[in-house]
Structures are given as structure tokens and as C-alpha cells.
Amino acid sequence: MKKMNDFLIPFIGLKLGKHQFEYQVGNTFFNTFEYEDFNSSDINVEVSFEKKSTMLELLFKHSGTVNVACDVTGEDFDMPVDGNLKLVVNFGDEFNNDNEEMLILPHGEHQIDVSQYIYEMIVLSVPLRRVHRGVLDGSLKSAALDKLNEISVTEINTDSEPEAQEIDPRWDKLKQLLKD
């Protein structure tokens, strides 16, 4: 993955206090990460950046839509996505991003790349099972749903008397072993 200059925040020249950054994310953003699960995407990302004397606090929020294939019907639809992520940035001797809520940058660093955090926040906000809203409420008409309804089991026939079914005599021999 290459660095994207649009997502670099140079914090060294910023005054102490809160700053706002806004990004519009589309498929070109996800192509740089080689992520191809979305047919198209239109997501607005807001980053609230607070610079303090010894650390930085970032609050990411996103909302928008991604076009994905339905897991039930295979048809493409626009799925709404939204979410947020909080990140605390401290300074230390060496770079460390082992903790997902805290980033340690080396002393002397003058900018932070937020593209990886935006990518992870958006991808993790999409559910694993992607079902078209019309499938859930019954308003979607498609050939795949018609076929699924045609082959689905609607009722199970059971006799009212369980003894009406013939029992294999081998089971009786096995039941006798339990009694002995």
C-alpha cells in the first residue's frame, strides 16, 4: 500500500486545541488497499483531531453507502454504513501500533497517516452477512427468491401416533443390552 498524501495530517504546525478534517471516500481509496468487495462506495469521513501538549486524540466518524452483492439473492444493493473509532496518539522511543486504540509515534515525527484507520473502520462496519432490506421485509421480487421459496420445506408430516411407525427389530436387541 502506498501512502496517500490526502490522508496525512501534519500536526507539528497545528495549534493546541480541536481541529476538524473531512474526507470523501470512494472506490479509488479502497483500490489502494487492494480491497475489492465493494462495487462502489460513497462515504463521508469526519476526523475530530485534538492536539494536547503531550498527546493527540482523534475521533473518526463515517456514514454513507457501499454497493455490495446480497448474500441471499446475489443482487447488488446499496447498504448504509456508519460507525466511529477513537484513537489516542502518544510519543515514545519507537513506532508501535500493537494496540488498536493507541498509537505510539517516535519523538520528532511531524505527521500522522490516518488512511489505515479510516480503511479498517469502514470495512469493519460492514456486516459479515449482507442481506438486502427487501429480503427481510418481503418486498423484494427476484428470480432467486422465487426459486428459494419454491424449494423450501413448508411443513413436516408427522403421524399422530409414534407407534404407528415400524421400529427396526435390531433396536430392540440393543435396548435389551442396556437392561442387562
MDAnalysis code that builds the backbone (N, CA, C; Angstrom):
import MDAnalysis as mda
import numpy as np

u = mda.Universe.empty(540, n_residues=180, atom_resindex=np.repeat(np.arange(180), 3), trajectory=True)
u.add_TopologyAttr("name", ["N", "CA", "C"] * 180)
u.add_TopologyAttr("resid", np.arange(1, 181))
u.add_TopologyAttr("resname", ["MET", "LYS", "LYS", "MET", "ASN", "ASP", "PHE", "LEU", "ILE", "PRO", "PHE", "ILE", "GLY", "LEU", "LYS", "LEU", "GLY", "LYS", "HIS", "GLN", "PHE", "GLU", "TYR", "GLN", "VAL", "GLY", "ASN", "THR", "PHE", "PHE", "ASN", "THR", "PHE", "GLU", "TYR", "GLU", "ASP", "PHE", "ASN", "SER", "SER", "ASP", "ILE", "ASN", "VAL", "GLU", "VAL", "SER", "PHE", "GLU", "LYS", "LYS", "SER", "THR", "MET", "LEU", "GLU", "LEU", "LEU", "PHE", "LYS", "HIS", "SER", "GLY", "THR", "VAL", "ASN", "VAL", "ALA", "CYS", "ASP", "VAL", "THR", "GLY", "GLU", "ASP", "PHE", "ASP", "MET", "PRO", "VAL", "ASP", "GLY", "ASN", "LEU", "LYS", "LEU", "VAL", "VAL", "ASN", "PHE", "GLY", "ASP", "GLU", "PHE", "ASN", "ASN", "ASP", "ASN", "GLU", "GLU", "MET", "LEU", "ILE", "LEU", "PRO", "HIS", "GLY", "GLU", "HIS", "GLN", "ILE", "ASP", "VAL", "SER", "GLN", "TYR", "ILE", "TYR", "GLU", "MET", "ILE", "VAL", "LEU", "SER", "VAL", "PRO", "LEU", "ARG", "ARG", "VAL", "HIS", "ARG", "GLY", "VAL", "LEU", "ASP", "GLY", "SER", "LEU", "LYS", "SER", "ALA", "ALA", "LEU", "ASP", "LYS", "LEU", "ASN", "GLU", "ILE", "SER", "VAL", "THR", "GLU", "ILE", "ASN", "THR", "ASP", "SER", "GLU", "PRO", "GLU", "ALA", "GLN", "GLU", "ILE", "ASP", "PRO", "ARG", "TRP", "ASP", "LYS", "LEU", "LYS", "GLN", "LEU", "LEU", "LYS", "ASP"])
u.atoms.positions = np.array([
    [0.835, -1.175, 0.000],
    [0.000, 0.000, 0.000],
    [0.882, 1.242, 0.000],
    [0.598, 2.144, -0.886],
    [1.354, 3.389, -0.939],
    [0.703, 4.436, -0.042],
    [1.507, 5.409, 0.386],
    [0.975, 6.491, 1.217],
    [0.150, 7.431, 0.355],
    [-0.967, 7.852, 0.905],
    [-1.818, 8.810, 0.213],
    [-1.671, 10.150, 0.918],
    [-1.184, 11.140, 0.197],
    [-0.911, 12.449, 0.792],
    [-2.160, 13.133, 1.320],
    [-3.324, 12.803, 0.751],
    [-4.557, 13.438, 1.215],
    [-4.901, 13.052, 2.652],
    [-4.387, 11.918, 3.112],
    [-4.737, 11.411, 4.434],
    [-3.615, 11.608, 5.454],
    [-2.637, 12.427, 5.118],
    [-1.575, 12.776, 6.065],
    [-1.977, 14.049, 6.800],
    [-1.924, 14.003, 8.117],
    [-2.243, 15.187, 8.925],
    [-0.939, 15.691, 9.547],
    [-0.455, 16.851, 9.089],
    [0.763, 17.417, 9.678],
    [0.417, 18.162, 10.968],
    [0.652, 17.528, 12.097],
    [0.221, 18.094, 13.376],
    [1.245, 19.039, 13.978],
    [2.453, 19.076, 13.456],
    [3.509, 19.900, 14.054],
    [3.183, 21.390, 13.957],
    [2.477, 21.814, 12.918],
    [2.162, 23.229, 12.756],
    [0.820, 23.633, 13.317],
    [0.070, 22.690, 13.851],
    [-1.260, 22.990, 14.384],
    [-1.169, 23.532, 15.808],
    [-2.059, 24.439, 16.132],
    [-2.142, 24.976, 17.493],
    [-2.800, 23.951, 18.401],
    [-2.591, 24.110, 19.699],
    [-3.261, 23.237, 20.661],
    [-4.762, 23.466, 20.567],
    [-5.526, 22.393, 20.676],
    [-6.975, 22.504, 20.601],
    [-7.547, 21.558, 19.557],
    [-8.829, 21.775, 19.257],
    [-9.537, 20.883, 18.333],
    [-9.460, 21.392, 16.901],
    [-9.347, 20.424, 15.985],
    [-9.312, 20.699, 14.553],
    [-10.193, 19.664, 13.858],
    [-10.831, 20.051, 12.777],
    [-11.723, 19.164, 12.033],
    [-11.133, 18.890, 10.651],
    [-11.217, 17.629, 10.229],
    [-10.814, 17.215, 8.893],
    [-11.950, 16.395, 8.311],
    [-12.171, 16.554, 7.016],
    [-13.264, 15.833, 6.361],
    [-12.736, 15.195, 5.087],
    [-13.141, 13.944, 4.864],
    [-12.699, 13.185, 3.694],
    [-13.903, 12.557, 3.015],
    [-13.859, 12.498, 1.689],
    [-14.866, 11.790, 0.903],
    [-14.179, 10.550, 0.350],
    [-14.670, 9.372, 0.730],
    [-14.019, 8.113, 0.385],
    [-14.841, 7.378, -0.666],
    [-14.175, 6.945, -1.722],
    [-14.811, 6.166, -2.788],
    [-13.994, 4.924, -3.102],
    [-14.268, 4.306, -4.234],
    [-13.591, 3.066, -4.588],
    [-12.104, 3.235, -4.868],
    [-11.678, 4.408, -5.305],
    [-10.242, 4.605, -5.530],
    [-9.465, 4.471, -4.226],
    [-10.071, 4.881, -3.132],
    [-9.451, 4.714, -1.816],
    [-9.262, 3.236, -1.498],
    [-10.307, 2.432, -1.713],
    [-10.224, 1.006, -1.392],
    [-9.331, 0.253, -2.370],
    [-9.198, 0.747, -3.594],
    [-8.307, 0.109, -4.563],
    [-6.850, 0.217, -4.142],
    [-6.474, 1.275, -3.437],
    [-5.094, 1.392, -2.958],
    [-4.786, 0.343, -1.897],
    [-5.809, -0.141, -1.216],
    [-5.643, -1.206, -0.233],
    [-5.893, -2.585, -0.850],
    [-6.166, -2.622, -2.165],
    [-6.472, -3.854, -2.897],
    [-7.681, -4.571, -2.294],
    [-8.668, -3.793, -1.891],
    [-9.911, -4.316, -1.332],
    [-10.994, -4.150, -2.379],
    [-11.554, -5.270, -2.843],
    [-12.479, -5.233, -3.970],
    [-13.860, -5.798, -3.641],
    [-14.258, -5.790, -2.385],
    [-15.576, -6.315, -2.009],
    [-16.709, -5.350, -2.330],
    [-16.396, -4.080, -2.477],
    [-17.424, -3.081, -2.762],
    [-17.480, -2.815, -4.262],
    [-18.690, -2.846, -4.843],
    [-18.852, -2.461, -6.241],
    [-18.646, -0.967, -6.401],
    [-19.193, -0.204, -5.488],
    [-18.975, 1.234, -5.431],
    [-19.172, 1.669, -3.989],
    [-18.700, 2.857, -3.675],
    [-18.845, 3.361, -2.308],
    [-18.868, 4.878, -2.328],
    [-19.602, 5.425, -1.393],
    [-19.680, 6.870, -1.208],
    [-19.821, 7.113, 0.284],
    [-18.704, 7.428, 0.922],
    [-18.676, 7.526, 2.378],
    [-18.029, 8.844, 2.780],
    [-18.666, 9.530, 3.705],
    [-18.140, 10.768, 4.260],
    [-17.480, 10.442, 5.604],
    [-16.224, 10.850, 5.758],
    [-15.479, 10.590, 6.996],
    [-15.117, 11.929, 7.625],
    [-15.437, 12.069, 8.903],
    [-15.077, 13.259, 9.663],
    [-14.082, 12.863, 10.742],
    [-13.002, 13.609, 10.832],
    [-11.979, 13.349, 11.844],
    [-11.902, 14.565, 12.749],
    [-12.197, 14.335, 14.024],
    [-12.054, 15.375, 15.028],
    [-10.695, 15.154, 15.685],
    [-9.806, 16.103, 15.499],
    [-8.408, 15.981, 15.915],
    [-8.159, 16.969, 17.038],
    [-7.787, 16.457, 18.202],
    [-7.490, 17.347, 19.327],
    [-6.023, 17.223, 19.694],
    [-5.323, 18.339, 19.564],
    [-3.901, 18.368, 19.897],
    [-3.743, 18.868, 21.322],
    [-3.097, 18.044, 22.128],
    [-2.784, 18.411, 23.511],
    [-1.272, 18.535, 23.632],
    [-0.802, 18.978, 24.763],
    [0.635, 19.227, 24.903],
    [1.464, 17.942, 24.846],
    [0.942, 16.824, 25.316],
    [1.739, 15.597, 25.343],
    [1.167, 14.479, 24.484],
    [-0.012, 14.671, 23.920],
    [-0.620, 13.604, 23.120],
    [-1.635, 14.180, 22.152],
    [-2.124, 13.308, 21.287],
    [-3.138, 13.666, 20.302],
    [-4.321, 12.730, 20.471],
    [-5.525, 13.251, 20.314],
    [-6.725, 12.425, 20.346],
    [-7.463, 12.599, 19.028],
    [-7.812, 11.475, 18.398],
    [-8.533, 11.508, 17.140],
    [-9.834, 10.741, 17.302],
    [-10.915, 11.327, 16.814],
    [-12.212, 10.660, 16.810],
    [-12.697, 10.622, 15.368],
    [-12.800, 9.409, 14.825],
    [-13.228, 9.204, 13.446],
    [-14.710, 8.865, 13.441],
    [-15.474, 9.457, 12.517],
    [-16.884, 9.119, 12.314],
    [-17.107, 8.993, 10.818],
    [-17.878, 7.984, 10.419],
    [-18.180, 7.848, 8.996],
    [-19.638, 7.470, 8.802],
    [-20.171, 7.874, 7.651],
    [-21.513, 7.487, 7.245],
    [-21.586, 7.565, 5.734],
    [-22.370, 6.678, 5.154],
    [-22.510, 6.641, 3.702],
    [-23.074, 5.312, 3.260],
    [-22.815, 4.961, 2.007],
    [-23.313, 3.707, 1.455],
    [-22.210, 2.987, 0.700],
    [-22.302, 1.666, 0.713],
    [-21.447, 0.820, -0.109],
    [-22.353, -0.090, -0.926],
    [-22.001, -0.305, -2.177],
    [-22.777, -1.177, -3.048],
    [-22.141, -2.550, -2.998],
    [-22.895, -3.536, -2.482],
    [-22.401, -4.907, -2.329],
    [-23.436, -5.880, -2.883],
    [-23.020, -7.124, -3.059],
    [-23.933, -8.166, -3.512],
    [-24.635, -8.777, -2.308],
    [-25.927, -9.037, -2.458],
    [-26.714, -9.673, -1.400],
    [-26.284, -11.128, -1.278],
    [-26.112, -11.605, -0.053],
    [-25.708, -12.994, 0.170],
    [-26.828, -13.982, -0.138],
    [-28.067, -13.538, -0.145],
    [-29.197, -14.434, -0.396],
    [-29.530, -14.491, -1.878],
    [-29.669, -13.325, -2.510],
    [-30.127, -13.290, -3.901],
    [-29.008, -13.075, -4.906],
    [-27.876, -12.555, -4.478],
    [-26.783, -12.269, -5.389],
    [-26.938, -10.948, -6.116],
    [-27.996, -10.208, -5.845],
    [-28.229, -8.921, -6.498],
    [-27.484, -7.815, -5.755],
    [-27.022, -6.821, -6.518],
    [-26.314, -5.694, -5.930],
    [-27.299, -4.721, -5.290],
    [-26.913, -4.152, -4.158],
    [-27.735, -3.149, -3.488],
    [-26.854, -2.214, -2.684],
    [-27.375, -1.031, -2.385],
    [-26.654, -0.047, -1.580],
    [-26.944, -0.291, -0.106],
    [-25.884, -0.594, 0.641],
    [-26.017, -0.849, 2.081],
    [-25.520, 0.366, 2.849],
    [-26.342, 0.918, 3.748],
    [-25.859, 2.045, 4.549],
    [-24.850, 1.571, 5.597],
    [-23.801, 2.351, 5.783],
    [-22.785, 2.045, 6.789],
    [-22.522, 3.302, 7.602],
    [-22.240, 3.103, 8.870],
    [-21.813, 4.194, 9.724],
    [-21.076, 3.612, 10.916],
    [-20.273, 4.433, 11.548],
    [-19.510, 3.963, 12.697],
    [-18.559, 5.026, 13.181],
    [-17.810, 4.677, 14.225],
    [-16.824, 5.602, 14.757],
    [-15.660, 4.841, 15.360],
    [-14.581, 5.554, 15.573],
    [-13.349, 4.968, 16.109],
    [-12.620, 6.054, 16.881],
    [-12.102, 5.701, 18.041],
    [-11.321, 6.642, 18.839],
    [-9.875, 6.164, 18.860],
    [-8.964, 7.098, 18.647],
    [-7.539, 6.770, 18.623],
    [-6.781, 7.794, 19.461],
    [-5.919, 7.306, 20.337],
    [-5.062, 8.156, 21.148],
    [-3.635, 7.974, 20.633],
    [-2.944, 9.088, 20.402],
    [-1.572, 9.047, 19.892],
    [-0.646, 9.609, 20.961],
    [0.294, 8.785, 21.386],
    [1.324, 9.208, 22.328],
    [2.670, 9.191, 21.612],
    [3.674, 9.733, 22.250],
    [5.009, 9.766, 21.672],
    [5.947, 8.948, 22.526],
    [6.842, 8.202, 21.866],
    [7.781, 7.349, 22.578],
    [9.069, 7.199, 21.792],
    [9.857, 6.188, 22.162],
    [11.155, 5.980, 21.516],
    [11.022, 5.378, 20.121],
    [10.023, 4.515, 19.932],
    [9.865, 3.867, 18.625],
    [8.393, 3.704, 18.277],
    [8.141, 3.518, 16.985],
    [6.780, 3.355, 16.467],
    [6.175, 2.055, 17.011],
    [4.899, 2.120, 17.466],
    [4.219, 0.936, 17.975],
    [2.719, 1.101, 17.732],
    [2.145, 0.201, 16.949],
    [0.700, 0.226, 16.708],
    [0.062, -1.104, 17.085],
    [0.606, -1.775, 18.106],
    [0.069, -3.065, 18.549],
    [-1.327, -2.931, 19.143],
    [-1.587, -1.847, 19.831],
    [-2.889, -1.619, 20.441],
    [-3.773, -0.902, 19.431],
    [-4.999, -1.380, 19.240],
    [-5.872, -0.780, 18.218],
    [-6.457, 0.558, 18.633],
    [-6.372, 0.924, 19.897],
    [-6.897, 2.210, 20.350],
    [-5.801, 3.210, 20.679],
    [-4.534, 2.776, 20.616],
    [-3.427, 3.668, 20.952],
    [-2.295, 3.470, 19.952],
    [-1.765, 4.573, 19.494],
    [-0.638, 4.575, 18.566],
    [0.497, 5.330, 19.224],
    [1.688, 4.760, 19.148],
    [2.865, 5.442, 19.677],
    [3.750, 5.823, 18.500],
    [3.972, 7.126, 18.360],
    [4.835, 7.651, 17.308],
    [6.185, 8.014, 17.916],
    [7.271, 7.860, 17.150],
    [8.581, 8.255, 17.678],
    [8.678, 9.767, 17.856],
    [9.470, 10.185, 18.826],
    [9.710, 11.624, 19.036],
    [10.293, 12.194, 17.752],
    [9.878, 13.370, 17.387],
    [10.376, 14.007, 16.170],
    [9.473, 13.786, 14.964],
    [8.496, 12.915, 15.080],
    [7.535, 12.704, 13.980],
    [6.675, 13.947, 13.858],
    [6.348, 14.325, 12.627],
    [5.618, 15.580, 12.431],
    [4.265, 15.409, 11.745],
    [3.913, 14.174, 11.351],
    [2.630, 13.950, 10.696],
    [2.138, 12.536, 10.997],
    [0.839, 12.352, 10.791],
    [0.226, 11.049, 11.031],
    [-0.603, 10.672, 9.809],
    [-0.483, 9.419, 9.387],
    [-1.249, 8.904, 8.256],
    [-2.495, 8.219, 8.814],
    [-3.681, 8.764, 8.509],
    [-4.931, 8.229, 9.049],
    [-5.639, 7.290, 8.081],
    [-5.064, 7.027, 6.914],
    [-5.743, 6.213, 5.902],
    [-6.008, 4.783, 6.377],
    [-5.068, 4.162, 7.060],
    [-5.252, 2.790, 7.542],
    [-6.395, 2.708, 8.551],
    [-6.511, 3.688, 9.413],
    [-7.570, 3.697, 10.424],
    [-8.936, 3.923, 9.784],
    [-8.993, 4.784, 8.771],
    [-10.247, 5.004, 8.052],
    [-10.662, 3.728, 7.327],
    [-9.701, 3.084, 6.663],
    [-9.970, 1.836, 5.948],
    [-10.527, 0.764, 6.890],
    [-9.852, 0.531, 7.997],
    [-10.289, -0.506, 8.938],
    [-11.643, -0.186, 9.549],
    [-11.873, 1.083, 9.881],
    [-13.142, 1.479, 10.484],
    [-14.300, 1.193, 9.531],
    [-14.142, 1.525, 8.253],
    [-15.218, 1.329, 7.284],
    [-15.437, -0.148, 7.003],
    [-14.371, -0.886, 6.747],
    [-14.503, -2.310, 6.408],
    [-15.105, -3.094, 7.565],
    [-14.747, -2.760, 8.784],
    [-15.283, -3.479, 9.939],
    [-16.719, -3.077, 10.272],
    [-17.202, -1.976, 9.717],
    [-18.584, -1.573, 9.972],
    [-19.581, -2.269, 9.048],
    [-19.090, -2.938, 8.011],
    [-19.966, -3.676, 7.096],
    [-20.208, -5.061, 7.699],
    [-21.471, -5.469, 7.861],
    [-21.745, -6.776, 8.464],
    [-21.216, -7.930, 7.611],
    [-20.925, -9.050, 8.264],
    [-20.451, -10.225, 7.540],
    [-21.519, -10.784, 6.625],
    [-22.747, -10.789, 7.078],
    [-23.870, -11.277, 6.276],
    [-24.593, -10.076, 5.698],
    [-24.525, -9.954, 4.394],
    [-25.090, -8.796, 3.699],
    [-26.393, -9.207, 3.041],
    [-27.495, -8.786, 3.625],
    [-28.821, -9.163, 3.137],
    [-29.584, -7.909, 2.743],
    [-30.131, -7.935, 1.562],
    [-30.925, -6.814, 1.037],
    [-32.113, -6.572, 1.963],
    [-32.409, -5.320, 2.246],
    [-33.515, -4.969, 3.142],
    [-34.838, -5.516, 2.618],
    [-35.001, -5.591, 1.304],
    [-36.224, -6.124, 0.700],
    [-36.420, -7.601, 0.963],
    [-35.335, -8.345, 1.170],
    [-35.447, -9.767, 1.516],
    [-36.015, -9.898, 2.920],
    [-35.572, -9.045, 3.818],
    [-36.007, -9.120, 5.210],
    [-37.473, -8.746, 5.384],
    [-37.935, -7.722, 4.657],
    [-39.328, -7.316, 4.822],
    [-40.265, -7.912, 3.771],
    [-39.735, -8.690, 2.833],
    [-40.570, -9.384, 1.854],
    [-40.984, -8.547, 0.655],
    [-40.405, -7.368, 0.490],
    [-40.819, -6.504, -0.619],
    [-39.998, -6.721, -1.889],
    [-38.878, -7.440, -1.807],
    [-38.030, -7.649, -2.976],
    [-38.568, -8.784, -3.830],
    [-38.683, -8.537, -5.112],
    [-39.111, -9.557, -6.062],
    [-37.918, -9.914, -6.933],
    [-37.483, -11.177, -6.853],
    [-36.367, -11.614, -7.689],
    [-36.532, -13.087, -8.017],
    [-35.884, -13.502, -9.084],
    [-35.960, -14.903, -9.515],
    [-35.315, -15.825, -8.486],
    [-34.235, -15.367, -7.850],
    [-33.558, -16.187, -6.850],
    [-34.455, -16.440, -5.642],
    [-35.160, -15.404, -5.185],
    [-36.068, -15.585, -4.046],
    [-37.243, -16.485, -4.402],
    [-37.750, -16.344, -5.625],
    [-38.856, -17.208, -6.063],
    [-38.427, -18.663, -6.052],
    [-37.216, -18.945, -6.517],
    [-36.712, -20.327, -6.549],
    [-36.491, -20.849, -5.127],
    [-35.948, -20.009, -4.234],
    [-35.744, -20.425, -2.844],
    [-37.070, -20.737, -2.163],
    [-38.095, -19.918, -2.421],
    [-39.414, -20.180, -1.838],
    [-40.032, -21.444, -2.416],
    [-39.748, -21.741, -3.677],
    [-40.299, -22.921, -4.330],
    [-39.730, -24.213, -3.745],
    [-38.440, -24.212, -3.421],
    [-37.806, -25.446, -2.938],
    [-37.734, -25.543, -1.419],
    [-38.229, -24.529, -0.707],
    [-38.154, -24.575, 0.751],
    [-39.185, -25.550, 1.312],
    [-38.871, -26.093, 2.471],
    [-39.771, -27.014, 3.161],
    [-40.788, -26.190, 3.925],
    [-42.063, -26.421, 3.657],
    [-43.095, -25.620, 4.312],
    [-43.689, -26.316, 5.529],
    [-43.878, -27.636, 5.469],
    [-44.397, -28.332, 6.647],
    [-43.853, -29.751, 6.666],
    [-43.744, -30.279, 7.857],
    [-43.236, -31.628, 8.044],
    [-44.407, -32.510, 8.456],
    [-44.595, -33.602, 7.716],
    [-45.676, -34.534, 8.032],
    [-45.219, -35.494, 9.107],
    [-45.963, -35.523, 10.205],
    [-45.693, -36.479, 11.271],
    [-47.006, -37.174, 11.614],
    [-46.896, -38.430, 11.886],
    [-48.081, -39.174, 12.297],
    [-48.421, -38.815, 13.732],
    [-49.688, -38.896, 14.057],
    [-50.105, -38.541, 15.405],
    [-49.660, -39.589, 16.420],
    [-49.527, -40.840, 15.986],
    [-49.071, -41.890, 16.880],
    [-47.639, -42.282, 16.540],
    [-46.746, -42.178, 17.501],
    [-45.375, -42.563, 17.216],
    [-45.226, -44.077, 17.018],
    [-46.140, -44.891, 17.582],
    [-46.012, -46.332, 17.443],
    [-46.515, -46.809, 16.085],
    [-47.108, -45.929, 15.319],
    [-47.583, -46.318, 14.001],
    [-46.406, -46.580, 13.072],
    [-45.278, -45.990, 13.377],
    [-44.095, -46.245, 12.570],
    [-43.501, -47.586, 13.001],
    [-43.024, -48.324, 12.028],
    [-42.453, -49.635, 12.325],
    [-41.038, -49.454, 12.857],
    [-40.728, -50.096, 13.983],
    [-39.422, -49.984, 14.608],
    [-38.576, -51.167, 14.172],
    [-37.357, -50.892, 13.805],
    [-36.420, -51.912, 13.368],
    [-36.148, -52.866, 14.538],
    [-36.262, -54.164, 14.344],
    [-36.081, -55.127, 15.446],
    [-34.659, -55.123, 16.018],
    [-33.696, -54.628, 15.285],
    [-32.324, -54.595, 15.812],
    [-32.211, -53.644, 16.990],
    [-33.047, -52.593, 17.010],
    [-33.024, -51.660, 18.131],
    [-33.531, -52.333, 19.404],
    [-34.482, -53.222, 19.270],
    [-34.997, -53.928, 20.441],
    [-33.893, -54.766, 21.078],
    [-33.074, -55.412, 20.287],
    [-31.951, -56.232, 20.805],
    [-30.958, -55.325, 21.546],
    [-30.705, -54.133, 21.002],
    [-29.777, -53.216, 21.640],
    [-30.336, -52.676, 22.956],
    [-31.646, -52.436, 23.010],
    [-32.271, -51.971, 24.235],
    [-32.214, -53.024, 25.331],
    [-32.262, -54.302, 24.947],
    [-32.146, -55.372, 25.930],
    [-30.758, -55.384, 26.547],
    [-29.738, -55.019, 25.791],
    [-28.385, -54.979, 26.340],
    [-28.260, -53.914, 27.430],
    [-28.983, -52.832, 27.281],
    [-28.957, -51.789, 28.292],
    [-29.598, -52.248, 29.599],
    [-30.601, -53.101, 29.516],
    [-31.304, -53.581, 30.711],
    [-30.506, -54.637, 31.438],
    [-29.676, -55.367, 30.726],
    [-28.912, -56.476, 31.349],
    [-27.760, -56.016, 32.155],
])
